[in-house]
Every structure is written in C-alpha cells, then in structure tokens.
Amino acid sequence: MHDTQPYVAETEGVIVRVRPSYLAGQSDPDEGRWVWAYQVEIENQGPEAVQLMARRWIITDATGHVETVRGPGVVGEQPLIAPGDSYSYASGCPLSTPSGSMEGAYMMTDAKGRSFEAAIPAFSLDLPGGRVLN
C-alpha cells in the first residue's frame, strides 16, 4: 500500500497524507462492487496540540454520483495530536463503478478551543493498470 507517493494537503500546520489502494480480493466487478482501502497519516507541525473532532468525506463515482459522509472522529476515535506527532489509520470505500475519487476535511480543535477544517486532499480511486502516469 505504500509503494506510491501520497496525496498531500496542509492546513494551518496540519499535514494530511493519503495512500489509496485497490482491494481486488474484496471487490466483485461482476456484481458492480469495487473496493479501495486508504491509509491516512495526520501530522501536526503546528505549535500546539490539535484534536480531530469530526470528518466529512465527499465520494464521487465514475458516473458523477456524489455521496457526502459525515461523522464524529475517525475509526471510532477523536485523536489528540501533540506538536510534532502524527496519527495514522486505515479505512475503506466501496464503489459501484471501477473508478472514482474522494476528498474532504477533518474538523479540528486546537488547544485554545478554536475550530478549523484541515483539508483532506482529493485522491483518485483507479484500478491498477487503468491509468498510466508518464
């Protein structure tokens, strides 16, 4: 899952890196189901601790259908990330088309109680070998 360069976004010292990968073993193209995993690393390069309170994902399939997913924290946690530290987790996304994209934001709170959105970079969900980058 880590053989490609990550997609990266930075907001107010919070760096979000995403590495997607196709899960052939969980996908069933004959049934119209393609599944991706994605590994996320959230690094705090800011001067104070930040806490991830909520998430918003915008998922777009190859037909242009858009689904927005919101919820508290990530994978059941609302991690507190100290300056210089990072937090990583893995999750997944099924699609009804063989390609698509995801992007979004994490709602963060800093040590002073100020809230801000840390951008999640837009990233492609493409079948291996389906796109050549040269």
C-alpha positions in Angstrom: 0.0 0.0 0.0 3.0 2.3 0.4 4.6 1.9 -3.0 3.2 5.2 -4.4 3.6 8.8 -3.4 0.9 10.0 -1.1 -1.7 12.7 -1.9 -0.9 15.6 0.5 -2.7 18.7 1.8 -1.6 21.1 4.5 -3.9 23.4 6.6 -2.5 25.5 9.5 0.4 23.1 10.2 -1.8 20.0 9.9 -0.5 17.8 7.1 -2.8 15.1 5.8 -1.3 12.3 3.6 -3.5 9.7 1.9 -2.4 6.5 0.1 -5.3 4.6 -1.6 -5.0 1.0 -2.8 -7.4 -1.3 -4.7 -8.6 -4.4 -2.9 -9.2 -7.0 -5.6 -10.0 -9.7 -3.0 -12.9 -7.7 -1.6 -14.2 -6.5 -5.0 -16.7 -8.2 -7.2 -16.8 -6.4 -10.6 -19.4 -8.9 -11.9 -21.7 -7.7 -9.1 -20.8 -4.0 -9.6 -18.6 -3.7 -6.5 -15.1 -2.2 -6.4 -13.4 -1.7 -3.0 -10.5 0.5 -2.1 -8.5 0.9 1.2 -6.8 4.1 2.1 -4.1 4.8 4.7 -4.2 8.2 6.3 -1.5 10.0 8.2 -2.3 13.2 10.0 0.8 15.1 11.2 0.8 18.1 13.5 3.6 20.6 12.6 1.8 23.4 14.4 2.9 24.9 17.8 0.1 23.4 19.9 -1.9 20.2 20.2 -5.0 19.6 17.9 -7.8 17.2 18.3 -9.7 15.6 15.4 -13.4 16.0 16.3 -15.2 15.1 13.1 -14.8 14.2 9.4 -16.5 15.0 6.1 -15.9 12.9 3.0 -17.1 13.7 -0.5 -17.1 10.5 -2.6 -17.7 10.7 -6.3 -18.0 7.6 -8.6 -17.3 7.4 -12.3 -20.9 8.4 -13.2 -20.6 11.6 -11.3 -22.8 10.4 -8.4 -21.7 12.2 -5.2 -22.1 11.0 -1.7 -21.2 13.0 1.4 -20.4 11.1 4.6 -20.1 12.9 7.9 -19.4 11.6 11.4 -17.5 12.1 14.7 -13.8 11.4 14.7 -12.3 8.6 12.6 -12.4 4.8 13.1 -14.2 5.4 16.5 -11.6 7.8 17.8 -11.1 11.5 18.3 -7.3 11.6 18.5 -5.4 14.3 20.2 -2.2 15.0 18.2 0.6 16.8 20.0 3.0 19.2 18.1 5.5 17.1 16.2 3.4 13.9 16.5 1.2 12.1 13.9 -1.8 9.8 13.9 -2.4 7.1 11.3 -5.4 4.9 10.5 -6.7 2.8 7.7 -10.3 2.6 6.3 -12.0 1.7 3.1 -14.6 2.7 0.5 -16.8 0.6 -1.8 -17.9 2.0 -5.2 -20.4 0.8 -7.7 -18.1 1.9 -10.6 -14.5 0.9 -11.3 -13.1 4.4 -10.5 -13.9 7.5 -8.6 -12.4 10.0 -6.2 -12.6 11.1 -2.6 -11.8 14.3 -0.8 -12.9 16.1 2.4 -12.0 17.7 5.6 -11.3 17.0 9.3 -12.9 19.3 11.8 -10.1 20.1 14.2 -10.0 21.9 17.6 -6.8 23.5 18.9 -5.6 23.8 22.5 -7.3 27.2 22.7 -10.7 25.8 21.7 -10.6 27.3 18.2 -12.1 25.1 15.5 -10.8 24.9 11.9 -11.1 22.5 8.9 -8.0 20.6 7.9 -8.2 19.7 4.2 -8.1 16.0 3.1 -6.5 16.1 -0.4 -8.6 14.9 -3.4 -7.4 11.4 -4.4 -8.2 9.0 -7.2 -9.6 5.6 -6.9 -8.4 3.9 -10.0 -7.9 0.2 -10.9 -4.2 -0.8 -11.1 -3.0 -0.5 -14.7 -6.1 1.6 -15.6 -4.1 4.8 -15.9 -0.6 5.4 -17.0 1.2 8.4 -15.5 4.3 9.5 -17.6 
